[in-house]
């Protein structure tokens, strides 16, 4: 009888809530003790004491060397044998912009038109997306919500992934503008009669259009104009350094052209997104202080004669060259795949990086590239208490088992509609 | 009948008296001409190997009447002295579209497809166009004929290359005489087929290569059935097929693997097609040879890519670079392997390329005699016309070339191309050589004149006595010389004109007209012979040709790897047997099998591999893969396509095979896509990198077929304008199944009844229906279903339908809501091949959860994790690890999700899926726990053959980089030499998924 009621309650709760209720503000201070802390900056504290109050980290220390007053923290979590990590960051993400890929009415990721810097992802971000709750249990706690399509897709914002609505979610509003750099080759024909992939004859023209757009915007912003131009105004941050230009480009020529174009038009904060051939122009990237959000590394080589494991090795190659590298995960089924972000980093560790370096690819490096490293990306005193505890190595599938996660000190409910369905059906079949 | 006119007029004046003798003539009086023409003193190639050094060819009425060293020349003969010249049979191109109408493109609406034909009286499929006869729309194309004639061709086969069955082709003589009524030598000589849809039809089926192959099979079966008088309705297409059975059957394949496919298909029906290939036969020459097929081969060698821009050049596929380098050797390789083939001009951008490319092939080792045969005797024999064409034996058509020398010599000039006794002048044979040094006198002025350059187009250099240069221009046409030169005393534009008719004299003299119109005479006395400028006769150096690899793409092997005896020492062995995961264990691999498992094993012949600290597992098996498939994973043209099979279209030359091996995958089921409820049959393959497609097929493989449910089959995501095919709902899907199973049952019963009846009472045999036959195999439990499925309702539905028809579904693949009906699946006895964590990509996977696999497993259902994705397939070990993460399964059980369990689902576990003595040595050596994200494959072994080795891989990469660099260098050189180049292009990454519709 009891069981039946329990079952009913569960079903009921599913049907009324789109997602788990966001956690409320941190009211009690918390100390995580004795866990192995991976700080996200390459350092590890084997036996750590991590404390946070009012949403901010107040203590990141070696538990064996510091002394804490009794009662300094309201709650102490013993994490002995466990691993503590800063929350992972998913850049260039469309979480919350699309619910189900094939259902057009649930799709808000791409606006029509070519130059759309004024289009803002933030206001379409559905904080209640059912996909979002499934990524948190794997450690992804922060995302850069990015529009797609067009030459300039629009303006992204960085959010934390446990909120009632986009306003509550925002960490950095309008952090960057996204430019899809013209491709050097394009496919002709249509799907039923595909042509070859041939040189993009309009490449130079398309590059010039961007140049014109930037110089027009700059000219407009330089003098008071009677006629307001929302589009030009929306890129102001690119010139005053308050916004980053995220240039989506894979090919080496694109990357070189893109950097030259941006720099020569007064845009200095640049990040390359994709960067499949960034390794070929690493020196130029380094010279210009341009970081790379490397495209999904669980990918095939582009050409038949490339190293079959090249995508897995790229982060290592770029890191060794002194480039700041983060990992992004756009592509097929990208939203649901967000939860595999840690394993992208794990693969980079399998192919050359050490594990702490690999961790940086989804924590501190990404935070730097998104300009949110003052808030998150590492476990450092003063930063947001956005972190989690895992049973084991969070970059490995077998041990990425997260049982405590916090965003700005708020303890998350890691249940999802999926865990609930799991519970219901395990119950149905009397499985443990 | 013919008369000969002075050469001067031949091109302009065409005798109008060549009509057949029983034709009325209202243009003149009848004029019979039985005169002979004798070509004397020529080197005559009667055939490429039967040569008369100095002989006479005698022709009359367009035929050879005599040929030999001594021929009596009749009195009524015109004699042409060809001293020093050669005569060859004119070339034959049996594969052209000369003079035929190009098929009209159908009004293609992108919005909707036609499924069922509206044609009346023809075959049910509009891509079967066997009733088409090229001669019916034939119209002689003088201009095109001239192109062929200039290239040396005298006869062409001509057909309409459109559709799967394309109808008949005609044999046309390129007789440019307007009045000749004998141009059509044969109106129906060939019967054509091809792997191409008709552009004239919108009918959706066949949308894939495998569909075309199945269609050809069914077409022949229907032909046979029709022949026996079984059909009620008239079928013009089948009647044409029957009528044309004895013609020369030509199948257009345009690719080496397609050639193997067509040859195999032909053999099923006792046919030996002549295959029109693609120029890449050399890449699989052993298989091409053993197909025993004869070929028509194009020589459209790729142009070098313009690699001067390194950014663009880097985008070129290595295989494209290699193809450029190796393609010119194709003819040599074919010829060296004793393959009979004719050459064609098909696919050439321009006719001039024919000679250029043929000479190139010869330069790359193709034998000249073979070349001549491939253009004369071979096509003649292939067409069954050896008595009439391709040689100059008595009785053959007077189709011949007059050349200045050896026909495939670069310097040789082709003078004339005679077809059926009609002359076509390519270069004026009568052109006199006036080259040399002269003293030129005009009136009283003297000049030094040098005539040099080509005989037919000499150039002129004139200097006055004081050595000042005088501008001049010399032209020779039809034996008339005209020379224009600037008046020597004038700086103005004043020109003098000199003319003369060339005769036997060495001194030239004639009329001079000065700039002011005064006429006088001029003369030029030869003072010295022409001395050719000693231009270093550049011997074209051949590019270094890279060796063929198997497959002939990056990471192929020049030598196919062989079976080894291997002894792994001290490995952690994941047995997948009751022994579980055992430490410090030796495994001996011998004769392709696991020979022993234990400690302290030894074998004198074994290569010992120190596997301490490493993990040895059985190879990964992917139950659901779509890689290595040629031209279409879906036959979406019908809602049931049980007649198609992936076995027909395995592509052995897909780079993804190597990548699979690098991920530890040894066996995959290549499934048809999910565009229709009843899809095609599967191919189960082992990834024997380098082997030919048929060698990759798993031996004696269990028969499987793909079924599908849900959004894909009801075309939910095809856009709003496309839903025209039944079913459009899950309700309809059930009806499709029930209908087909019922029909298959009836079909099977009718055959059983027929087979059981005694010979005397035998009624007419039922029609063989490959589709129903296949479905009947399911009912008879001889074929297993792997069904693409998502939501619980449809899962239950299919199980119910199956139970009604008294069989069981073997596997639900994808099955993301399987966890909701795990108990019912267990009861039915079906297995699950699912994804570890996919969801949210379609509405029907909204309730998909990563706990699906574990719940099903714990409920007693056999569970595997599959990829459906080329990329994920090489990380299936990581996917298996997710069963540990989400389901808290033991590592041992999780590992079975990608090895033993799929082996069981595929009924292969007697041979693969675990490390057990006697089983196939399909094993993988890992540097780490295979479920770890940090694991890398060191060796992948199939049946004792090492197909992937991480150390060798590194060496291969170095090799590949070196070769790429070499090829880029060769191409730069090509560009430097001024050869034409093509723009770089990228090769499309072909990755099929279930719902990929394109080819």
Boltz contact constraints between the chains, C-beta under 6 A:
constraints:
  - contact:
      token1: [A, 100]
      token2: [B, 840]
      max_distance: 6.0
  - contact:
      token1: [A, 100]
      token2: [B, 843]
      max_distance: 6.0
  - contact:
      token1: [A, 101]
      token2: [B, 841]
      max_distance: 6.0
  - contact:
      token1: [A, 102]
      token2: [B, 717]
      max_distance: 6.0
  - contact:
      token1: [A, 102]
      token2: [B, 842]
      max_distance: 6.0
  - contact:
      token1: [A, 103]
      token2: [B, 843]
      max_distance: 6.0
  - contact:
      token1: [A, 131]
      token2: [B, 840]
      max_distance: 6.0
  - contact:
      token1: [A, 185]
      token2: [B, 315]
      max_distance: 6.0
  - contact:
      token1: [A, 185]
      token2: [B, 986]
      max_distance: 6.0
  - contact:
      token1: [A, 191]
      token2: [B, 998]
      max_distance: 6.0
  - contact:
      token1: [A, 192]
      token2: [B, 998]
      max_distance: 6.0
  - contact:
      token1: [A, 196]
      token2: [B, 985]
      max_distance: 6.0
  - contact:
      token1: [A, 197]
      token2: [B, 985]
      max_distance: 6.0
  - contact:
      token1: [A, 197]
      token2: [B, 986]
      max_distance: 6.0
  - contact:
      token1: [A, 197]
      token2: [B, 988]
      max_distance: 6.0
  - contact:
      token1: [A, 198]
      token2: [B, 985]
      max_distance: 6.0
  - contact:
      token1: [A, 199]
      token2: [B, 983]
      max_distance: 6.0
  - contact:
      token1: [A, 253]
      token2: [B, 311]
      max_distance: 6.0
  - contact:
      token1: [A, 300]
      token2: [B, 871]
      max_distance: 6.0
  - contact:
      token1: [A, 303]
      token2: [B, 317]
      max_distance: 6.0
  - contact:
      token1: [A, 304]
      token2: [B, 317]
      max_distance: 6.0
  - contact:
      token1: [A, 304]
      token2: [B, 318]
      max_distance: 6.0
  - contact:
      token1: [A, 304]
      token2: [B, 319]
      max_distance: 6.0
  - contact:
      token1: [A, 304]
      token2: [B, 553]
      max_distance: 6.0
  - contact:
      token1: [A, 304]
      token2: [B, 554]
      max_distance: 6.0
  - contact:
      token1: [A, 304]
      token2: [B, 655]
      max_distance: 6.0
  - contact:
      token1: [A, 305]
      token2: [B, 318]
      max_distance: 6.0
  - contact:
      token1: [A, 305]
      token2: [B, 554]
      max_distance: 6.0
  - contact:
      token1: [A, 305]
      token2: [B, 960]
      max_distance: 6.0
  - contact:
      token1: [A, 307]
      token2: [B, 957]
      max_distance: 6.0
  - contact:
      token1: [A, 308]
      token2: [B, 659]
      max_distance: 6.0
  - contact:
      token1: [A, 308]
      token2: [B, 662]
      max_distance: 6.0
  - contact:
      token1: [A, 333]
      token2: [B, 841]
      max_distance: 6.0
  - contact:
      token1: [A, 336]
      token2: [B, 839]
      max_distance: 6.0
  - contact:
      token1: [A, 336]
      token2: [B, 840]
      max_distance: 6.0
  - contact:
      token1: [A, 343]
      token2: [B, 933]
      max_distance: 6.0
  - contact:
      token1: [A, 346]
      token2: [B, 933]
      max_distance: 6.0
  - contact:
      token1: [A, 350]
      token2: [B, 933]
      max_distance: 6.0
  - contact:
      token1: [A, 350]
      token2: [B, 934]
      max_distance: 6.0
  - contact:
      token1: [A, 396]
      token2: [B, 932]
      max_distance: 6.0
  - contact:
      token1: [A, 396]
      token2: [B, 933]
      max_distance: 6.0
  - contact:
      token1: [A, 397]
      token2: [B, 878]
      max_distance: 6.0
  - contact:
      token1: [A, 397]
      token2: [B, 881]
      max_distance: 6.0
  - contact:
      token1: [A, 397]
      token2: [B, 882]
      max_distance: 6.0
  - contact:
      token1: [A, 397]
      token2: [B, 885]
      max_distance: 6.0
  - contact:
      token1: [A, 398]
      token2: [B, 881]
      max_distance: 6.0
  - contact:
      token1: [A, 398]
      token2: [B, 884]
      max_distance: 6.0
  - contact:
      token1: [A, 398]
      token2: [B, 931]
      max_distance: 6.0
  - contact:
      token1: [A, 418]
      token2: [B, 849]
      max_distance: 6.0
  - contact:
      token1: [A, 421]
      token2: [B, 849]
      max_distance: 6.0
  - contact:
      token1: [A, 422]
      token2: [B, 849]
      max_distance: 6.0
  - contact:
      token1: [A, 422]
      token2: [B, 851]
      max_distance: 6.0
  - contact:
      token1: [A, 425]
      token2: [B, 819]
      max_distance: 6.0
  - contact:
      token1: [A, 425]
      token2: [B, 855]
      max_distance: 6.0
  - contact:
      token1: [A, 429]
      token2: [B, 859]
      max_distance: 6.0
  - contact:
      token1: [A, 431]
      token2: [B, 858]
      max_distance: 6.0
